[in-house]
Each structure stands twice: as structure tokens, then as C-alpha cells.
Amino acid sequence: MYDVIIIGSGPAGYTAALYTSRAFLKTLLLTGIQSGGQLTTTTDVDNYPGFAGGIKGPALMEEMKSQAERFGTEVVTDAVTRCRTQDLRLKTTTQNGQTGTTFMVTGQSGKEYEGRAVIVATGAAAQYLGLPSETRLMGKGVSACATCDGFFFRGKDVVVIGGGDTAMEEATFLTTFASHVTIVHRREEFRASAIMLDRARKNPKISFLLNKTVEEILGENVVTGVRLKDNITGALEDVKTDGVFLAIGHKPSTEFLKDFIDLDSKGYIVINLSGTATSIPGVFAGGDCVDFRYRQAVVAAGQGCMAGMDAEKWLSEQSR
């Protein structure tokens, strides 16, 4: 029996674990499929406070893991792939002479874990094109986060792929660093709001290539260009660029929570505006599975802190 079960091992999950463990709550953290979350695919992290010289993404996550373990967090490599009523179910139990509600979490391994409270910190995954060259050059000119990596493209030409508000926002932000930004979109119509599209069109450092699909990202060790297919004529064209930013959306890792807690239309967990409580008492959430706006490690860590403190307070109130 655990006091708190944390699902997810990114900045939100490890920070939540740090706070619950330091509060002497028996804490289990289930890492998920990708231990360490999205930061494990990031090379240089320069915008996380406390590291003046920067730090590699995987190294940052190892530091967070070690810190949580130092205070007693039990870290288990297992993924919660689905949660239905019978998988993550409520039952009545007796612990230390007190009757309360507990949660049963089923892992991919088939094991069941029982806890008095649950913190969901499963994050969100950027949508990718699915090209082998995209995977090979990730962190070598290919990025899904302009806020994270834009600084490294100062004075360079970059491409942004997408046609929604995210693409317009990323492209506009990148003009702060890049000498020129080209937005590549597969159609002529945009999903972006009129105001965001107008802002991008008025920016002299942004141009558009429409009705184009990325067939290949070019380069051996670093990005040197993109191969585009004209969706009308079928013609192929190689365009030189120093970087490719993907802005085709993010998907929260919350599939396993359907029919258990409230999710919004895009799959993000709905939490109390004044904290991290979800629609089920005793279940809390933080990080990119909640945050569709900022998607930054420092924000996720902050929400992990909030979730840990909220869980501690809730458990304390149940024991009264």
C-alpha cells in the first residue's frame, strides 16, 4: 500500500515525488514507456533555472530522479497503458485503523499497485511527420519547441511546418533569433485564427510555401534542407534551411484515463482552477498532460510541486 502513486517521470512527476517523499508519504513513481519524458530527447537545456552553463536533457532528468530517490521515492519501470473502472478502481480498505478510499493502478507488466492518492504527470507528445530522417536529425536541427531551441538558430534560416495557431506563434517567436522563417503548409487554407495569421503575414521575416508536403529532411549530421512535394503538380523541390520546427500539434498522454476522470475535447486533463485536483477526489494532475499553453519543463516542475502539496493536504484531511 502506497500513500501516493505518481504516473509519469518527467519534471512534473519527479518534482511531485520529491515533495510527497519529503513529507514522509510512501511514494511510488511509475516511469511510463519513456522514462524521463520528452526532455530525454532534448540535447541542450539552457532555460531551466539553476544551471548557468546549461545541462543536457537526459542529465537533468537523472538529477531529478536521484533527488526524488534520495528522499525515499520508489521508482518502477512500468507503464499504465489503460485505465477503466475495473483497472483503476475505487475500493474500501482499512489502514492503521482508518477506513478510506484507495486506488488500484494496473501496469503494462500486469502488476497492480494500490495507493491512497494518485498524481497523473504523463505529459504530452509532439506530433511528428513520421520520417526516418526526422528521427535521425532530432536535436540536430529538428525541433518541436521553438521556445526551447530558438536561441540556437540566431542568424539562420529555419522552416516551420504547420498551419494552426501554434505554427504562427512559433514562427513569429523564431523571428526574434532567425534571419528568416518559412512556414510550410500542406493546404492553402489555415486552421490558425485570423489574428494570428495576420500577424505572421505582416512580419517581414516570414514567408509562406503553401500546398507543400515535406517528403524528406535533408542532411547527414545536421539539417541542411527539406525536400518538398507540391500537392498540386507533384513536383519535388529541395529548399535549403538550417532548422526544421514541427508545429503540427501535441497530444496529451491521457488515453488510459478516458471514462475515469474528466478530459477536455483535446484530451487534456481538466483540473481545478485553484489547484491540481481532478474530477475525482484523491486524483491530482500536473505538467503537459494539463498544460496546453506553455509546455515548459519549469512550468511542469511547478505544477508537480503543486500536485504533491495538494495530495499531501488531501491525505492529511482524510486522516482526521
SVG drawing of the C-alpha trace seen along z (x, -y; Angstrom):
<svg xmlns="http://www.w3.org/2000/svg" viewBox="-17 -44 46 53">
<polyline fill="none" stroke="black" stroke-width="0.4" points="0.0,0.0 1.4,-3.4 0.3,-6.8 0.8,-8.3 1.2,-6.7 2.7,-9.0 2.2,-8.1 4.9,-9.7 8.6,-10.5 9.1,-14.0 9.7,-17.2 6.2,-17.2 6.3,-13.6 9.8,-13.8 9.0,-17.1 5.7,-15.8 7.6,-12.7 10.2,-15.0 7.5,-16.8 5.5,-13.8 8.5,-11.8 9.9,-14.7 6.5,-14.8 7.2,-11.2 4.5,-9.8 5.3,-6.4 5.6,-7.2 5.7,-5.0 6.6,-6.6 5.8,-4.6 8.1,-5.8 5.9,-5.1 7.2,-3.9 9.7,-6.8 11.5,-7.2 12.3,-10.9 9.7,-12.1 10.3,-14.5 13.4,-16.0 15.3,-12.8 15.1,-13.6 16.4,-17.1 20.1,-17.9 20.9,-21.3 18.6,-22.8 19.6,-26.4 16.3,-27.8 16.0,-25.7 16.8,-27.8 19.9,-26.8 22.2,-25.6 24.1,-28.7 26.1,-26.7 23.1,-24.7 22.5,-21.0 21.7,-18.1 18.1,-17.0 18.8,-13.3 21.3,-14.6 18.6,-16.9 16.1,-14.1 18.7,-11.8 19.4,-14.6 15.7,-14.9 15.3,-11.1 18.3,-10.9 16.9,-13.7 13.5,-12.1 15.1,-8.7 17.2,-10.3 14.1,-11.0 12.7,-7.6 10.7,-7.6 10.4,-4.1 10.8,-4.3 9.5,-1.4 9.8,-1.0 6.2,-0.2 3.6,-2.0 -0.1,-2.4 -1.5,-1.8 -5.1,-1.8 -7.5,-2.7 -11.1,-1.7 -13.3,-1.4 -12.1,2.1 -8.4,1.2 -8.1,-1.9 -11.0,-1.3 -12.0,-2.5 -12.4,-0.2 -12.8,-0.4 -10.0,0.7 -8.7,0.3 -5.3,-1.1 -4.0,-2.0 -7.5,-1.5 -9.0,-4.0 -11.3,-3.3 -10.8,-5.2 -10.7,-5.1 -7.8,-3.6 -6.9,-3.3 -5.8,-0.3 -3.4,-1.1 -2.7,1.7 0.7,1.5 1.7,2.9 3.6,5.6 0.3,6.9 1.1,5.9 -1.3,3.9 -0.3,1.1 -2.5,-0.2 -2.4,-3.8 -4.4,-6.2 -3.9,-9.1 -2.8,-9.3 -0.9,-12.1 -1.0,-12.0 2.0,-13.5 2.1,-11.7 2.9,-14.7 2.1,-15.2 3.9,-14.1 4.6,-16.4 3.0,-15.2 5.7,-14.2 5.7,-13.6 6.9,-10.0 10.0,-10.4 13.2,-8.3 15.3,-11.5 13.1,-13.4 14.0,-10.9 17.7,-10.8 18.1,-14.6 16.1,-15.3 18.1,-17.6 20.4,-18.2 18.3,-20.8 14.9,-19.2 12.8,-20.5 9.3,-20.6 9.8,-23.5 10.7,-27.0 10.8,-28.4 13.3,-25.6 15.6,-25.7 15.1,-29.0 18.2,-30.6 20.4,-28.1 19.3,-29.4 20.4,-33.0 21.0,-34.5 20.0,-31.3 17.1,-30.4 14.5,-28.0 11.4,-26.2 8.2,-25.9 5.8,-23.1 2.1,-23.6 -1.0,-25.8 -2.5,-26.4 -2.1,-28.9 0.9,-27.0 2.7,-27.3 2.0,-31.1 3.1,-31.6 6.2,-29.6 7.2,-31.3 6.6,-34.8 8.7,-33.9 11.5,-32.5 11.9,-35.8 13.5,-37.1 16.5,-34.9 16.4,-33.6 17.2,-35.7 14.2,-34.3 11.4,-31.9 9.5,-29.9 6.1,-28.4 5.4,-25.3 1.7,-24.2 0.0,-21.4 -3.0,-23.4 -3.9,-27.0 -6.4,-27.3 -5.2,-27.7 -6.6,-26.5 -5.0,-29.4 -7.1,-32.2 -7.4,-35.3 -5.4,-37.5 -2.5,-35.0 -2.4,-34.5 -2.5,-38.3 0.4,-38.8 2.5,-36.3 1.7,-37.6 2.7,-41.2 6.0,-40.1 8.7,-40.9 10.9,-38.0 8.2,-35.3 7.3,-33.8 4.9,-31.0 5.1,-27.9 1.6,-26.5 0.3,-23.3 3.6,-21.6 4.3,-18.4 7.6,-17.6 8.9,-14.4 12.3,-14.3 14.5,-16.3 18.0,-16.6 21.4,-16.4 23.8,-13.8 24.8,-15.1 22.8,-18.3 19.8,-19.7 20.7,-21.2 17.3,-21.4 13.9,-19.9 12.5,-18.1 9.0,-19.4 6.4,-17.9 3.9,-20.2 0.5,-18.8 -1.0,-20.1 1.7,-19.3 3.5,-16.5 6.9,-18.2 9.7,-17.8 11.8,-20.8 14.8,-21.0 14.8,-24.0 17.9,-25.0 17.3,-25.5 19.3,-25.3 16.4,-24.1 13.0,-22.5 10.4,-23.2 7.4,-21.0 4.2,-22.8 1.5,-20.3 0.2,-19.8 0.7,-18.0 -1.3,-15.0 -1.6,-14.6 -0.8,-11.1 -4.1,-10.5 -5.8,-7.8 -5.8,-5.4 -7.8,-7.9 -10.9,-8.0 -14.1,-7.2 -12.2,-7.7 -11.6,-11.4 -12.8,-14.5 -10.8,-15.4 -11.3,-18.3 -12.1,-17.9 -8.4,-17.6 -7.7,-15.0 -6.1,-17.3 -6.9,-16.7 -9.4,-19.1 -8.2,-20.4 -9.5,-22.8 -8.5,-26.3 -7.2,-27.0 -5.0,-23.8 -4.4,-20.4 -7.4,-18.4 -9.2,-16.5 -12.9,-15.4 -12.2,-12.5 -11.2,-13.3 -7.7,-12.0 -6.6,-12.2 -4.4,-15.1 -2.6,-16.1 0.2,-18.4 2.6,-19.1 2.0,-18.8 -1.0,-16.5 -2.7,-19.5 -0.8,-22.5 -1.6,-23.0 -0.2,-26.6 3.3,-26.8 4.7,-23.2 7.9,-24.1 9.9,-22.0 10.0,-24.7 6.2,-25.0 5.7,-21.3 8.0,-21.1 6.0,-23.9 2.7,-22.1 4.4,-18.9 5.1,-20.8 1.5,-21.9 0.2,-18.4 2.5,-17.0 1.4,-19.6 -2.3,-19.1 -2.0,-15.4 -0.3,-15.7 -3.0,-18.1 -5.8,-15.9 -4.4,-12.8 -4.0,-14.7 -7.6,-15.8 -8.7,-12.2 -6.9,-11.0 -8.7,-13.5"/>
</svg>
